[in-house]
Amino acid sequence: MGNQQSIFSEEEFEWFEANTFFTRTEIIRIYRYFERITQGTKQMSMDTFVTIPELQINPFRMRIAQVFSNDDGIIEFEDFLDFLSVFSEEATRDVKSFYAFRIYDWDDDDYLSPEDVRNVVRCQVGTNLSEEEIETVVANIFNETDIDGDDRISFVEFDHVMARCPDFVNTFRIRI
């Protein structure tokens, strides 16, 4: 227990445990992993963050970095812990849905616009679809999701669709 106490105070542990889906032992393991990545600097840039093995092949890695970094583009331990908590197996569908929405909301205006959805589709398909095909996909997404027809998808509309996607929770996951 003495080694654990030298890493975080009891209050910090209690806060981490209350605000993440991790146990004390998992928090220590994640902290040691974070220390290895940052080489003791206690923070990392978004450029470093997107190269961690858990994100290297994720097409949304830069957007994930933007969502979980501070305004200066720096990821500190608490940000990293939040990131891993959201993508953990224990995170609830509601938490995952909230963060998926934030990741897909490229312009951070609290709505998914057609341009936001185009960006999401482009990230997922790369160059495998023509612009015309992408527009068809975007139109279909809006037909299914934009319940009030205001040409933007609110979080409530998004969450309603995610609640009907049983695989969503399993695909929005990272194991460390």
Helices and strands as residue ranges (DSSP letters): H 2-7, H 10-19, H 24-38, E 43-45, H 46-49, H 61-68, E 74-76, H 77-86, H 93-104, H 114-125, H 131-145, H 155-162, H 168-171
